[in-house]
């Protein structure tokens, strides 16, 4: 390259802009997520051509000798990419059980033909959302099996009439799930979101917390705002403890997602984000959510995260365990997490129901 070209102001400006864009991409998604989507799966995806989530799942049959089973292949042999997701039929629990014969009590599964390379716990907070749960279980079980994971599904049910507190329920779920097994990855999963592509791996990034639901149909398959960390995310137990988990003090709002984004930064980490071409999700009962714009702009901060994050989280969560029961498709944990503090009259108008 000639010296005159290097000294050309236009060329230097172009080079600076190119470097800035590249750094921005790495910051938003992390190097691993920027390139992993292109390496692991064909591009681009054609979401007009989809396959049933149970396609070829019957090819996974029990190995004749479990003592000599090999490790699962690095990439599942039955991946198809885009999946057909519809909510026209309400699946019965009996149907879901019949279609998932290798799922054990507690909603646990291990590949019958190979040794799983990853162990993922799926934590789903909810409050009286049976319809959403049934659709989620119908699609999520085969979705996870297609990825040859050892997994367990935990439903964390908030008892009583108190305002919903998703963040506190997640802290409870993590604590209870870690009693069962030394999980490699903790998937924090909204009950009404269904993944649309089986290449969207439910495993953690080795270095940073990973935001998985990067493209939800409610937001026209794009991020609603820069720091959004809601929907579905994945953290290792080490990541979760490093940020002191979720705050316990967000009642009825969705500001906890921004709180977590701030905690990740304060803990010296960054968010790794799944490509929007891969991290696509459909929302159950989307029509009911239209007109609800709680995510359309960045919520106003409710807490001074910089001052509170070390004291409000996993190290301060309090709850009463009411029941812990293993069903065939999931482990149900019902808890009393108390009531939201009484707000002054002017504060009540700001509270939004989840």
C-alpha positions, -999 to +999 in steps of 0.1 A: +000+000+000+015+034-010+022+060+016+001+086-003-030+063+000-025+058+037-023+096+042-054+102+022-081+117+046-110+099+029-092+065+031-084+071+068-120+081+075-133+049+057-108+028+077-119+044+110-156+038+102-150+002+093-131-005+125-158+012+146-186-010+129-166-041+135-160-033+172-197-025+176-207-059+162-183-077+186-196-056+215-232-063+208-229-100+202-195-111+212-170-127+189-183-162+196-219-154+186-210-133+156-192-161+139-208-192+155-241-188+137-223-188+103-201-218+112-227-240+128-256-236+105-265-229+068-273-193+059-295-176+051-325-193+067-358-196+048-385-194+074-412-199+048-401-236+046-404-253+080-403-288+095-423-303+123-404-302+156-408-340+160-393-347+126-369-377+128-369-377+166-378-414+165-343-420+151-330-416+186-334-451+200-320-467+231-284-479+227-280-517+232-253-512+258-254-481+279-220-488+295-202-483+261-222-455+247-202-429+228-204-392+233-230-374+212-218-358+180-208-322+182-237-313+159-270-332+160-277-354+130-314-345+129-312-307+128-336-292+102-334-255+110-367-235+109-396-252+127-433-251+122-449-233+152-487-230+154-511-225+183-542-237+166-546-269+186-543-270+224-521-301+231-531-324+259-506-335+285-513-371+275-503-363+239-471-346+249-461-376+271-468-400+243-447-381+218-417-379+243-412-414+255-377-409+268-386-380+292-383-391+328-402-379+359-392-343+368-390-334+331-355-348+328-340-363+297-307-378+286-301-390+250-308-427+248-282-433+222-252-413+233-236-394+263-247-357+263-219-331+261-240-305+279-263-303+309-289-275+308-316-266+333-346-247+319-361-223+345-396-211+337-413-187+361-451-184+358-483-176+375-515-194+364-505-197+328-516-233+320-523-226+283-488-211+277-472-239+297-488-266+276-477-251+243-442-246+257-439-282+268-452-295+235-425-277+216-396-274+241-392-311+249-385-322+213-365-290+206-341-298+234-339-335+224-330-326+189-299-309+204-289-341+222-288-323+256-292-337+291-318-313+305-344-307+331-374-284+330-384-265+362-416-246+364-415-220+392-451-212+402-459-181+422-487-188+447-512-163+460-525-130+446-494-109+449-481-090+419-460-112+397-422-110+404-404-128+375-369-119+387-374-133+422-389-165+409-358-170+387-336-167+418-357-193+435-356-216+405-319-214+402-314-222+439-338-252+437-324-266+404-288-265+416-299-289+444-305-316+418-274-315+397-243-295+388-258-279+357-235-265+330-260-239+319-290-222+333-317-212+307-340-184+320-371-189+299-404-169+295-434-192+295-449-177+263-419-179+239-414-207+215-380-211+196-383-213+158-350-229+148-333-260+163-298-247+155-305-221+183-284-240+209-296-240+245-260-241+258-241-213+275-213-192+262-180-201+280-171-165+288-202-143+290-239-143+297-258-150+264-291-134+253-309-160+231-343-145+223-328-117+200-357-117+175-393-121+188-422-118+165-438-093+188-410-068+180-410-076+142-380-099+148-356-072+160-343-059+194-367-035+210-338-015+225-300-018+229-298-034+264-327-058+261-319-090+279-354-105+283-373-135+270-347-162+270-311-160+283-284-184+293-259-181+321-235-205+337-239-209+374-206-189+377-220-161+356-252-160+377-234-158+410-209-133+397-238-108+390-256-119+423-285-132+403-316-112+395-329-084+418-357-094+441-374-060+442-390-056+408-427-063+413-450-062+382-425-044+360-400-057+334-372-034+345-352-064+358-339-071+323-322-037+322-310-043+358-293-075+347-277-058+317-262-033+341-251-060+365-233-078+337-213-047+329-206-039+365-193-074+370-168-069+342-186-090+316-206-083+284-236-097+267-232-123+240-262-122+217-275-149+193-278-137+157-313-123+149-315-148+120-311-177+145-327-164+178-362-162+165-392-168+187-430-168+184-451-156+213-481-176+224-513-155+222-495-127+203-528-110+195-535-104+232-502-086+235-507-062+206-510-027+219-489-035+249-458-014+245-439-021+277-409-032+256-411-007+228-388+017+245-362+013+272-381+013+306-373+040+331-348+028+357-365+019+390-334+011+410-299+025+414-283-008+402-248+005+408-256+008+445-279-022+450-267-051+429-243-066+455-270-066+482-302-074+462-301-108+446-292-144+452-276-135+485-309-119+498-337-139+483-363-150+508-392-173+500-414-201+514-413-234+496-449-247+495-444-278+473-419-295+451-434-322+429-420-341+400-444-346+371-436-366+341-430-335+319-415-311+345-406-304+381-432-281+396-420-258+424-446-237+441-434-209+463-447-180+484-424-150+477-443-125+498-460-093+487-449-062+469-442-033+492-470-007+495-465+021+471-474+057+477-504+069+456-482+085+429-462+054+426-490+030+419-497+045+385-462+036+374-465-001+382-471-024+352-484-059+354-461-085+338 
